[in-house]
Amino acid sequence: MTSKRLLLAVFLAAQLLGFSGCSLFRDAPAEAPPPQISDSPLPAQPPGSLPADTLFLDTGDVIRVTVFQSPDMQTEGRIDESGAISLPLVGSVQVRSCTPHQAELKIAQALEKGKFLRQPQVTVNVVQFRSQQVSVLGNVSRPGRYPLDLRYTLSDMLAVAGGVTPSGADVVTLSRRENGRLVNRDIDVEMMYTPSGSRAADIILEAGDVIYVRRAPMFYVHGEIQRPGTFRVERGMTIRQAIATAGGVTPRGTLRGVRIQRRNAEGKVVEITPDSLDDAVQASDVIRVRESLF
């Protein structure tokens, strides 16, 4: 009886060890080769067509590195002047000119080559893009330089800068370097949101872009008017509407014989009498409402 029990125990132990070995190794995937990453700089970012991972890391950017199931490896730091980030175990890893995804592969390769981890799963999140910024100048609520953290469009960046002020123009100028030349492009922001407008003009911004919001065109009213002063020229505004914007004429004023001082094609200021009060107001017009004689 004792020998039978001993044989049975040996048999069960052998089966258990055999089953454990299969469960550990039978379905294990084949070891994948380490990712191949080139140390050569990436090509320049093509304008106009941006893939999902479009932003390139550079000096001053702050990134957070996380390794799956290795909390001690989590690091947040700034890319130094040499273009490297310092990490536990592996030391400095060059990530300049890499996208976040390419940086993940480089760090994973360094961990694999150093035999610190097998097939590490690395995640790189950008905390702050200090190297890629856009300047917003002119008539906005908060002019300044803003990091290009996301795929910002022109309208997105105007919103980040607090929006256009009441004195700001609807047409903004975007300065961008293309093929080594600085190109200025006027973009009508208001037209993008009309029923017949196109959002194609709401272009995706690139690092180094400069957005300048000019002052809106103005007209001036004086004479027998309720609120003489300076006012914004609205689209399609007529002389009659301009006078109404200034509160209309006083009891002593008259709409007959309204005079306008306007620059002609040669740039000289001349005084004209409009053919109709429904003529369009032009930028820098000076409207004079005269006193009624009767």
C-alpha positions in Angstrom: 0.0 0.0 0.0 2.8 2.4 0.9 4.7 1.7 -2.4 1.4 2.3 -4.4 0.9 5.7 -2.7 4.5 6.7 -3.4 4.1 5.8 -7.1 0.9 7.8 -7.3 2.5 10.8 -5.7 5.4 10.7 -8.1 3.0 10.4 -11.1 0.9 13.4 -9.9 4.0 15.5 -9.3 5.3 14.8 -12.8 2.0 15.7 -14.4 1.8 18.9 -12.4 5.4 20.0 -13.5 4.6 19.1 -17.1 1.4 21.2 -17.1 3.1 24.2 -15.5 5.9 24.2 -18.1 3.3 24.2 -21.0 1.2 27.0 -19.4 4.3 29.1 -19.1 6.0 28.5 -22.4 3.6 26.9 -24.8 1.7 30.0 -25.8 4.5 32.5 -25.2 5.0 34.7 -28.3 8.3 34.6 -30.2 10.7 37.3 -29.1 10.4 40.3 -31.4 13.6 41.9 -32.7 14.5 45.3 -31.1 13.1 48.3 -33.1 15.5 49.9 -35.5 15.8 53.6 -35.1 18.1 55.8 -37.2 20.1 58.5 -35.5 19.9 60.7 -38.6 17.7 63.9 -38.2 14.2 63.7 -39.5 13.2 65.6 -42.6 11.5 69.0 -42.2 7.9 69.0 -41.4 5.9 69.2 -44.7 3.5 72.2 -44.7 -0.1 71.6 -45.2 -0.3 67.8 -44.7 0.3 66.8 -41.1 0.0 63.1 -39.9 -1.4 62.2 -36.6 2.0 62.4 -34.9 3.2 65.7 -36.2 5.1 67.5 -33.6 8.9 67.1 -33.3 10.7 67.2 -30.0 13.5 69.8 -29.5 15.5 71.6 -26.9 13.4 72.9 -24.0 10.4 70.6 -24.5 9.2 68.8 -21.3 8.2 65.2 -21.7 7.0 62.4 -19.4 8.3 58.9 -19.9 6.3 56.0 -18.6 7.3 52.3 -18.8 4.5 49.8 -18.4 4.6 47.8 -15.1 7.8 49.7 -14.1 6.7 52.7 -12.0 10.3 53.3 -10.9 11.1 54.2 -14.5 8.6 57.0 -14.8 10.5 60.3 -15.5 9.5 63.8 -16.3 12.2 66.1 -17.6 13.3 68.8 -20.0 15.2 68.0 -23.2 18.7 69.6 -22.7 20.8 71.6 -25.1 22.3 68.5 -26.6 18.8 67.2 -27.5 18.8 64.4 -25.0 16.6 63.4 -22.1 18.2 61.8 -19.0 16.5 58.5 -17.9 17.1 56.0 -15.1 19.3 53.1 -15.9 20.0 54.0 -19.6 21.2 57.6 -19.0 20.9 60.1 -21.8 18.8 59.3 -24.9 18.8 61.5 -28.0 15.3 62.5 -28.8 15.7 65.8 -30.7 13.9 65.8 -34.1 11.9 62.7 -33.0 8.2 62.6 -32.8 6.9 61.3 -29.4 6.3 57.9 -31.0 9.8 57.7 -32.4 11.1 58.7 -29.0 9.2 55.8 -27.4 10.9 53.4 -29.8 14.4 54.9 -29.1 13.9 54.6 -25.3 12.6 51.0 -25.6 15.6 50.1 -27.8 17.9 51.5 -25.1 16.3 49.5 -22.4 16.4 46.4 -24.5 20.0 46.8 -25.5 21.0 47.4 -21.9 19.2 44.2 -20.9 17.2 46.1 -18.3 13.8 45.0 -19.6 12.5 42.6 -22.2 10.2 44.1 -24.8 9.4 47.2 -22.8 6.3 49.2 -23.5 7.3 52.9 -23.4 4.9 55.9 -23.5 6.1 59.4 -24.1 3.7 62.3 -23.3 4.6 65.9 -24.1 4.0 68.0 -21.0 5.1 71.3 -22.7 6.2 72.1 -26.2 8.6 75.0 -25.4 10.5 74.7 -28.7 7.5 74.9 -31.0 5.7 78.2 -30.5 3.5 80.6 -32.4 3.4 84.4 -31.9 0.1 86.2 -31.8 0.5 90.0 -32.1 -1.7 93.1 -32.7 -5.3 93.6 -31.6 -5.9 90.5 -29.5 -6.8 90.3 -25.8 -3.6 88.5 -24.8 -0.8 89.0 -27.3 2.3 86.8 -26.8 4.0 83.5 -27.7 2.1 80.3 -27.2 3.3 76.7 -27.4 2.0 74.6 -30.2 0.9 71.8 -27.9 -1.8 70.4 -30.2 -2.8 70.6 -33.9 -3.9 74.2 -33.5 -5.6 75.9 -36.3 -5.7 79.7 -36.9 -9.0 80.1 -35.2 -7.9 77.9 -32.3 -4.9 80.1 -31.6 -6.9 83.3 -31.8 -9.2 81.8 -29.1 -6.2 80.9 -26.9 -5.0 84.5 -27.2 -8.4 85.7 -25.9 -10.0 86.5 -29.2 -9.8 89.6 -31.4 -10.5 92.9 -29.6 -13.4 95.2 -30.8 -10.9 97.3 -32.6 -9.3 94.4 -34.4 -9.8 93.6 -38.1 -11.6 90.6 -39.4 -8.7 89.9 -41.8 -5.5 88.7 -40.1 -2.1 88.3 -41.5 -0.2 85.0 -41.2 3.6 85.1 -41.7 5.2 81.8 -42.4 8.6 80.8 -43.8 8.2 78.7 -46.9 11.2 77.4 -48.9 13.5 79.8 -47.1 11.3 82.8 -47.8 9.0 84.7 -45.4 5.5 84.7 -46.9 2.7 86.9 -45.6 -0.9 85.7 -46.2 -4.1 87.6 -45.5 -6.9 85.4 -44.2 -10.5 86.6 -43.8 -11.5 84.9 -40.5 -15.1 86.2 -40.6 -15.8 84.8 -44.0 -14.9 81.3 -42.8 -18.0 81.2 -40.7 -20.5 82.6 -43.2 -23.0 80.2 -44.8 -21.0 80.3 -48.1 -17.6 80.4 -46.4 -15.0 77.7 -46.4 -13.1 76.4 -43.4 -10.2 75.5 -45.7 -8.7 78.9 -44.8 -8.5 77.8 -41.2 -5.1 76.3 -41.8 -3.1 74.2 -39.3 -0.4 76.2 -37.7 3.3 75.4 -37.7 6.1 76.3 -35.3 7.4 79.8 -36.0 4.2 81.1 -37.5 3.4 84.7 -36.6 -0.3 85.9 -36.5 -0.8 89.6 -36.7 -4.3 91.1 -36.2 -4.4 94.5 -37.7 -6.5 97.4 -36.4 -9.9 97.5 -38.1 -10.5 100.3 -40.7 -12.1 103.3 -39.0 -14.1 106.3 -40.0 -14.6 109.7 -38.3 -17.7 111.8 -37.9 -17.9 115.4 -36.7 -20.1 118.4 -37.0 -23.8 118.4 -36.1 -23.8 114.8 -34.9 -25.0 113.3 -31.6 -21.8 111.4 -30.8 -18.9 112.7 -32.9 -15.9 110.5 -32.8 -14.2 107.4 -34.3 -16.0 104.3 -35.3 -15.3 100.9 -37.0 -16.1 100.5 -40.6 -18.4 97.4 -40.9 -18.7 95.4 -44.0 -20.9 97.0 -46.6 -21.6 100.0 -44.3 -23.1 103.0 -46.1 -22.8 106.7 -45.2 -26.3 106.7 -43.9 -25.5 103.8 -41.5 -22.3 105.5 -40.5 -24.2 108.6 -39.4 -26.7 106.4 -37.6 -23.8 104.6 -35.8 -22.8 108.0 -34.4 -26.3 108.6 -33.0 -27.7 110.6 -36.0 -27.8 114.3 -36.6 -28.6 116.9 -33.9 -31.8 119.0 -34.2 -29.6 121.7 -35.8 -28.1 119.3 -38.3 -29.1 118.2 -41.8 -28.3 115.3 -44.0 -28.3 117.6 -47.0 -24.9 118.5 -48.2 -22.9 116.0 -46.1 -19.2 116.3 -46.9 -16.5 113.6 -46.8 -12.8 114.0 -46.7 -11.2 111.0 -48.5 -7.8 110.1 -49.9 -7.8 109.7 -53.7 -5.8 107.3 -55.7 -2.7 109.6 -55.5 -3.0 109.6 -51.7 -4.1 113.2 -51.5 -7.0 114.1 -49.2 -9.8 115.7 -51.1 -13.3 116.8 -50.0 -16.2 115.3 -51.9 -20.0 115.4 -51.8 -21.3 111.9 -52.1 -23.9 111.2 -54.8 -26.0 109.3 -52.3 -26.1 108.6 -48.6 -26.2 104.9 -49.6 -22.7 105.1 -51.0 -20.2 102.9 -49.2 -18.0 104.3 -46.4 -14.3 103.8 -47.0 -11.5 103.4 -44.4 -10.3 106.7 -42.9 -13.3 108.7 -44.3 -14.0 111.9 -42.3 -17.7 112.6 -42.5 -18.8 116.2 -41.7 -22.5 116.9 -41.0 -23.3 120.5 -41.6 -25.7 122.8 -39.8 -29.1 123.4 -41.3 -29.7 126.9 -42.6 -33.4 126.8 -41.9 
